[in-house]
Amino acid sequence: MNYMPGTASLIQDIDKKHLVLLRDGRTLIGFLRSIDQFANLVLHQTVERIHVGKKYGDIPRGIFVVRGENVVLLGEIDLEKESDTPLQQVSIEEILEEQRVELQAKQESEKLKVQALKERGLSVPRADTLDEY
Protein backbone atom coordinates (compact mmCIF):
# COMPACT_ATOMS: atom_id res chain seq x y z
CA MET A 1 0.00 0.00 0.00
CA ASN A 2 1.40 3.40 -0.98
CA TYR A 3 1.56 6.08 1.68
CA MET A 4 0.21 9.53 0.84
CA PRO A 5 1.34 12.33 3.16
CA GLY A 6 -1.01 14.76 4.87
CA THR A 7 -4.67 15.08 4.03
CA ALA A 8 -4.15 13.30 0.71
CA SER A 9 -4.36 10.05 2.69
CA LEU A 10 -8.04 10.83 3.39
CA ILE A 11 -8.97 10.60 -0.29
CA GLN A 12 -9.56 6.86 0.15
CA ASP A 13 -12.11 7.67 2.91
CA ILE A 14 -14.41 9.72 0.69
CA ASP A 15 -18.03 8.45 0.60
CA LYS A 16 -17.57 6.53 3.86
CA LYS A 17 -19.37 7.25 7.13
CA HIS A 18 -17.21 9.08 9.68
CA LEU A 19 -17.35 10.38 13.23
CA VAL A 20 -15.80 13.82 13.71
CA LEU A 21 -14.98 15.22 17.15
CA LEU A 22 -14.71 19.02 17.10
CA ARG A 23 -12.58 21.28 19.27
CA ASP A 24 -15.67 22.66 21.00
CA GLY A 25 -16.67 19.14 22.11
CA ARG A 26 -19.42 18.47 19.58
CA THR A 27 -19.62 15.10 17.83
CA LEU A 28 -20.72 14.90 14.20
CA ILE A 29 -21.52 11.77 12.21
CA GLY A 30 -21.89 11.89 8.45
CA PHE A 31 -20.60 10.80 5.06
CA LEU A 32 -17.30 12.41 4.05
CA ARG A 33 -17.88 13.99 0.63
CA SER A 34 -14.88 16.28 0.17
CA ILE A 35 -11.58 17.31 1.72
CA ASP A 36 -8.91 19.86 0.82
CA GLN A 37 -5.26 20.53 1.65
CA PHE A 38 -6.24 22.30 4.90
CA ALA A 39 -8.26 19.29 6.11
CA ASN A 40 -11.52 21.22 5.66
CA LEU A 41 -14.28 18.62 5.49
CA VAL A 42 -17.67 18.44 3.83
CA LEU A 43 -20.03 15.98 5.55
CA HIS A 44 -23.34 14.87 4.02
CA GLN A 45 -26.39 13.53 5.92
CA THR A 46 -24.76 14.80 9.09
CA VAL A 47 -26.19 14.36 12.57
CA GLU A 48 -24.89 15.95 15.75
CA ARG A 49 -24.74 13.25 18.42
CA ILE A 50 -25.17 14.29 22.05
CA HIS A 51 -24.12 11.86 24.79
CA VAL A 52 -25.36 12.10 28.37
CA GLY A 53 -24.57 9.14 30.60
CA LYS A 54 -25.74 5.96 28.87
CA LYS A 55 -28.10 7.80 26.51
CA TYR A 56 -27.63 9.60 23.23
CA GLY A 57 -29.67 11.62 20.79
CA ASP A 58 -29.08 12.65 17.19
CA ILE A 59 -29.94 16.09 15.83
CA PRO A 60 -30.11 16.15 12.00
CA ARG A 61 -27.82 18.84 10.54
CA GLY A 62 -27.74 18.01 6.79
CA ILE A 63 -24.66 19.15 4.87
CA PHE A 64 -21.96 20.36 7.23
CA VAL A 65 -18.71 22.16 6.34
CA VAL A 66 -16.02 21.81 9.02
CA ARG A 67 -12.92 23.96 9.08
CA GLY A 68 -9.87 21.70 9.38
CA GLU A 69 -8.39 23.46 12.42
CA ASN A 70 -11.52 22.57 14.41
CA VAL A 71 -11.15 18.81 13.89
CA VAL A 72 -9.76 16.96 16.90
CA LEU A 73 -10.51 13.43 15.76
CA LEU A 74 -11.77 11.86 12.54
CA GLY A 75 -12.59 8.17 12.34
CA GLU A 76 -14.42 5.86 9.99
CA ILE A 77 -17.50 4.13 11.39
CA ASP A 78 -17.79 0.38 10.83
CA LEU A 79 -21.33 0.06 9.45
CA GLU A 80 -21.60 -3.58 10.59
CA LYS A 81 -20.84 -2.70 14.22
CA GLU A 82 -22.65 0.64 14.30
CA SER A 83 -25.79 -0.76 15.92
CA ASP A 84 -23.84 -2.77 18.56
CA THR A 85 -23.77 -0.08 21.22
CA PRO A 86 -24.60 -0.29 24.93
CA LEU A 87 -26.07 3.22 24.72
CA GLN A 88 -29.81 3.88 24.54
CA GLN A 89 -31.10 6.21 21.82
CA VAL A 90 -33.65 8.77 23.04
CA SER A 91 -35.56 11.65 21.46
CA ILE A 92 -33.93 15.00 20.74
CA GLU A 93 -36.06 16.74 23.36
CA GLU A 94 -35.15 14.22 26.06
CA ILE A 95 -31.40 14.33 25.38
CA LEU A 96 -31.37 18.15 25.28
CA GLU A 97 -33.18 18.25 28.63
CA GLU A 98 -30.71 15.76 30.15
CA GLN A 99 -27.81 17.80 28.75
CA ARG A 100 -29.25 20.96 30.32
CA VAL A 101 -29.66 19.23 33.70
CA GLU A 102 -26.08 17.86 33.52
CA LEU A 103 -24.68 21.30 32.66
CA GLN A 104 -26.64 22.89 35.50
CA ALA A 105 -25.30 20.30 37.95
CA LYS A 106 -21.73 20.97 36.73
CA GLN A 107 -22.17 24.70 37.23
CA GLU A 108 -23.51 24.20 40.76
CA SER A 109 -20.59 21.91 41.58
CA GLU A 110 -18.15 24.48 40.21
CA LYS A 111 -19.74 27.24 42.31
CA LEU A 112 -19.37 25.13 45.45
CA LYS A 113 -15.73 24.41 44.60
CA VAL A 114 -14.93 28.09 44.04
CA GLN A 115 -16.71 29.02 47.27
CA ALA A 116 -14.75 26.39 49.25
CA LEU A 117 -11.47 27.68 47.80
CA LYS A 118 -12.38 31.30 48.62
CA GLU A 119 -13.09 30.30 52.22
CA ARG A 120 -9.53 28.93 52.36
CA GLY A 121 -8.06 32.14 50.91
CA LEU A 122 -7.40 30.74 47.43
CA SER A 123 -8.64 32.03 44.12
CA VAL A 124 -9.38 30.33 40.83
CA PRO A 125 -8.87 32.16 37.52
CA ARG A 126 -12.14 32.74 35.68
CA ALA A 127 -12.63 30.65 32.55
CA ASP A 128 -13.19 33.74 30.39
CA THR A 129 -9.70 35.03 31.21
CA LEU A 130 -7.96 31.86 30.00
CA ASP A 131 -6.97 30.97 26.45
CA GLU A 132 -9.33 28.54 24.74
CA TYR A 133 -6.49 26.38 23.49
Number of C-alpha atoms within 10 A of each C-alpha: 3 5 7 10 8 10 14 14 11 16 14 8 17 15 14 16 21 21 21 24 17 18 14 10 12 12 17 23 25 25 21 24 16 17 20 13 10 11 18 17 19 19 28 19 14 23 20 18 17 20 19 16 11 10 16 20 21 19 16 15 15 13 15 18 14 17 13 16 11 15 17 12 11 14 13 15 15 11 11 7 8 8 9 8 9 8 14 11 15 13 12 16 11 14 21 18 12 18 17 13 13 14 12 12 12 12 12 12 12 12 12 12 13 17 15 13 13 12 10 9 8 10 12 10 8 8 8 7 7 8 6 8 4
